[in-house]
Amino acid sequence: MPQSKSPSAETPDLSVGFAGLRLKNPVMPASGTFGYGEEYSPYMDLNRLGAIVTKGLSLRPKAGNPTPRIAETKGGMLNAIGLQNVGMDVFAEQKLPFLKEVQTPVIVNFFGNSLEEYGMAAQRLSQIDGIAAVELNISCPNVKQGGIVFGTDPGAAAEVVGLVRRHLNVPLIVKLTPNVTDITVIARAVEEAGADAISCINTLTGLAVDIRRRTPRLANGTGGLSGPVLRPLAVRMVYQVVQAVSLPVIGVGGIMTAEDALEFLIAGAQAVQVGTANFVDPAAMITIIDGLQQFCQEEGVSHITDLIGSLHC
């Protein structure tokens, strides 16, 4: 009979490191689900998070899409917020000062709608102090190339990553879209172009219909599907990307509990991002962090890194 593991008497070490970053634990919010951080401070101690990932920023303020912009669906939700944000100047002047008082690394997510915009946005970010790393959203259409999404074409993905990399002096995390035939092709392209880490996955494109009105439930028509329904797909893609590249990978998609987060870590992710769960319970990430610690203690795991990539296939 296999021997049962003895619970560890010591407090497990949840710290992880990747791409030059050192985090006290592997848990952080997914961009767009945590505002700019301060909004969630009444519900948790932000110092307990591994990192804070901001709402996606553009060079200039963006109003986003008309309402309705969110629709619940079984096992998740659809959103078409339209990347509404205050712009980089307002972020630097009004949002970042609060984050600088928190002892947690700040990762700024950002995007553009053309190569030129991505380049200028990266240049602006390089001038802002207090940013530990950036996360590049390439799930945006290139308005100058017929609307093709940068992240669905390996050549376009590599081009934008290479351009952004030249302007930055902090670690570059590239967030991949799942709306592709083979995510590993895109992963290898951004690795070769200079990415320091990969986060995956972004939302899947979905459509919900109001059957009485015969219209989409979102004003935008389609939206991004997130939530628990996405998790098995996300875990599979994370595992594939981990096998395909040598970069560290951050797992994203439908994490609601510590057990969900552990699936990603065991599949090879170095860290995880929590999204939809933050809307259900504003303190969800603290519960997940506590759950990771409890699991390690029960399993006799002294350091959470011992679990990373431990999947037997």
Disulfide bonds with the S-S distance in Angstrom:
none
